[in-house]
Amino acid sequence: MSRRRYLVLYDIRDEGRLRRVHDVVRCFGTRFQYSVFLCDLSDTELIDLQWQVGDLMDQTHDSVAIVDLGLPERAGRSIFRFMGQRPRLPPGRTTIV
């Protein structure tokens, strides 16, 4: 099963929806910044994430962006330019918990 790394960013206008969307996205990836996550996902997981978040958000007021960063082993620090403190990025491999 091939995985790709995605940057998931969201702007949710209602606090209740924000918490629910955060809880869903948190299950799929690693928090990068406040409303920004890095997620290494298979095609099926990407569809599941989109379905779950789409079901929670208000399509007329909320916004979610999913940016394909490519293969996890290639989507390391070289594609990011940091200013200030550098966050720890997840390794470019699948982690089984």
C-alpha positions in Angstrom: 0.0 0.0 0.0 1.6 3.2 -1.2 1.3 6.3 1.0 1.7 10.0 0.2 2.4 12.9 2.6 -0.3 15.6 2.8 -0.4 18.9 4.5 -3.9 19.4 5.9 -4.9 22.9 6.9 -8.3 24.1 8.2 -10.2 27.2 9.1 -13.3 26.2 11.0 -15.6 29.1 12.1 -17.5 27.4 14.9 -15.7 26.2 18.1 -17.7 23.0 18.3 -17.1 22.0 14.7 -13.4 23.1 15.1 -12.9 20.6 18.0 -14.6 17.8 16.1 -12.6 18.4 12.9 -9.4 18.7 15.0 -10.2 15.3 16.6 -10.7 13.6 13.2 -7.5 15.1 11.6 -5.4 14.3 14.7 -6.3 10.6 14.2 -4.8 10.8 10.7 -1.6 12.7 11.2 0.9 14.7 13.2 0.2 18.3 14.4 2.6 20.7 12.6 1.1 24.0 13.8 -2.3 25.0 15.4 -4.6 24.0 12.5 -2.0 22.4 10.3 -1.2 18.6 10.2 1.2 16.4 8.2 -0.6 13.1 7.3 1.0 10.1 5.6 -2.1 8.5 3.9 -3.0 5.7 1.6 -5.7 6.5 -1.0 -8.3 4.8 1.2 -7.3 6.9 4.2 -7.3 10.1 2.2 -10.9 9.4 1.1 -11.9 8.5 4.7 -10.3 11.7 6.0 -12.2 13.8 3.4 -15.5 12.0 4.1 -15.2 12.4 7.9 -14.1 16.1 7.7 -16.6 16.9 5.0 -19.4 15.5 7.1 -18.5 17.8 10.1 -17.7 21.1 8.4 -20.1 23.8 7.2 -19.4 24.0 3.5 -20.6 27.6 3.3 -18.4 29.0 6.1 -15.5 26.6 6.8 -12.4 25.8 4.7 -10.1 22.8 4.5 -7.1 22.5 2.2 -5.3 19.2 1.5 -1.9 19.7 -0.2 -0.1 16.7 -1.7 3.6 16.8 -0.8 4.5 13.6 -2.5 6.1 10.4 -1.2 6.9 10.6 2.6 10.6 9.7 2.1 11.0 12.6 -0.3 8.8 15.1 1.6 11.2 15.7 4.4 12.8 19.0 5.5 14.1 19.8 2.0 10.6 21.0 0.9 10.1 23.2 4.0 11.8 26.5 4.7 11.7 27.4 8.3 12.1 30.7 10.1 12.4 30.6 13.9 12.0 27.3 15.7 11.9 24.3 13.5 9.1 21.7 14.3 10.0 18.0 14.4 8.7 16.4 11.2 7.6 12.8 11.3 10.0 10.3 9.6 9.4 9.3 6.0 8.2 5.8 6.8 5.1 4.1 8.1 4.8 3.9 11.9 2.6 1.1 13.3 1.3 1.8 16.8 
